[in-house]
């Protein structure tokens, strides 16, 4: 199909160049149109003579229209050629660009399904990880990057069951495929805590109570573990690579990643439910 489209486009360009560069080509086209008009007029008049007077009048009218069209084309041949190019080239280019062969990587029917994601969708129930000691969340790095984290809730059982299983699958893929161990920094968040964080300014959050999926157990902020310590800072190249992988894996199991936001929140993922949060 792509080869055929390119061939048609090439022929149209060659024909346009021939008409614009060679007067003999334009004369040939005009003569051909005139002959077609005369032949059509004769045929219609003959049919009118065998039929009614109205048919003869119709034949005269059709022949007159064709002859007028031929004269108009002779006077404005270059304008007509430009109009033909403008009408044919953009649709042809759009057809070529939108062809299946141009975006084969996005063919939904041929993608390889991750067996771990398939297991999740088939209902595999993953076990909850052991909680980290509270001291892990009060290190200097954690306090600098994520203030007020010492009072955050990290109880997996307060999360929505479906969201928790998807997030557990993300943790499993990150560990087994990429070698990143992960932990929740904050999961469920009460309305009171959400308002408290909102008063800290947009650098923390813009969402007030019930404007965040945290209030419904449908969101979590996560980070990486290395040598038993939490690694949160985006200045760490190892952690930054992990965030990118984390976003890809989270999206592959149907979660939304905060790294796509204008004010990026690289450790945040959420399972969106229409009509759940306030605007």
DANOR-V957134 format. One record per residue. N is the residue number from 1. PHI is phi in whole degrees, 0 to 359 (NA if undefined). Layout:
BEGIN
n=(N N)
phi=(PHI PHI)
END
This chain:
BEGIN
n=(1 2 3 4 5 6 7 8 9 10 11 12 13 14 15 16 17 18 19 20 21 22 23 24 25 26 27 28 29 30 31 32 33 34 35 36 37 38 39 40 41 42 43 44 45 46 47 48 49 50 51 52 53 54 55 56 57 58 59 60 61 62 63 64 65 66 67 68 69 70 71 72 73 74 75 76 77 78 79 80 81 82 83 84 85 86 87 88 89 90 91 92 93 94 95 96 97 98 99 100 101 102 103 104 105 106 107 108 109 110 111 112 113 114 115 116 117 118 119 120 121 122 123 124 125 126 127 128 129 130 131 132 133 134 135 136 137 138 139 140 141 142 143 144 145 146 147 148 149 150 151 152 153 154 155 156 157 158 159 160 161 162 163 164 165 166 167 168 169 170 171 172 173 174 175 176 177 178 179 180 181 182 183 184 185 186 187 188 189 190 191 192 193 194 195 196 197 198 199 200 201 202 203 204 205 206 207 208 209 210 211 212 213 214 215 216 217 218 219 220 221 222 223 224 225 226 227 228 229 230 231 232 233 234 235 236 237 238 239 240 241 242 243 244 245 246 247 248 249 250 251 252 253 254 255 256 257 258 259 260 261 262 263 264 265 266 267 268 269 270 271 272 273 274 275 276 277 278 279)
phi=(NA 296 296 297 297 295 295 296 298 298 295 297 295 298 296 296 296 297 291 281 263 240 301 299 294 295 298 297 294 298 298 295 294 296 297 298 296 295 295 295 296 297 297 290 294 298 295 291 295 280 251 249 296 296 294 297 296 296 295 299 295 296 297 295 297 296 294 294 297 296 294 296 294 295 285 233 295 293 296 296 296 297 297 297 295 295 279 260 292 302 299 294 297 297 296 295 292 273 295 298 292 282 233 299 293 253 289 295 275 245 288 275 270 295 298 290 292 299 296 298 293 273 102 296 259 269 276 284 285 290 291 281 295 303 296 294 257 236 290 297 296 297 295 286 278 233 294 68 278 295 258 283 265 234 279 301 288 270 274 304 299 292 298 300 293 294 292 298 294 300 301 295 295 299 285 283 266 243 78 255 274 231 214 281 272 202 247 298 226 291 302 296 292 299 295 297 291 295 289 283 110 295 293 262 195 261 271 263 305 66 259 234 289 300 294 249 69 248 212 206 255 230 210 251 248 219 57 79 240 287 242 246 300 286 285 277 304 297 291 296 298 298 297 296 296 301 297 297 293 300 293 291 254 90 263 263 252 293 291 269 280 298 261 298 232 295 270 267 224 209 254 277 235 304 78 279 267 283 276)
END
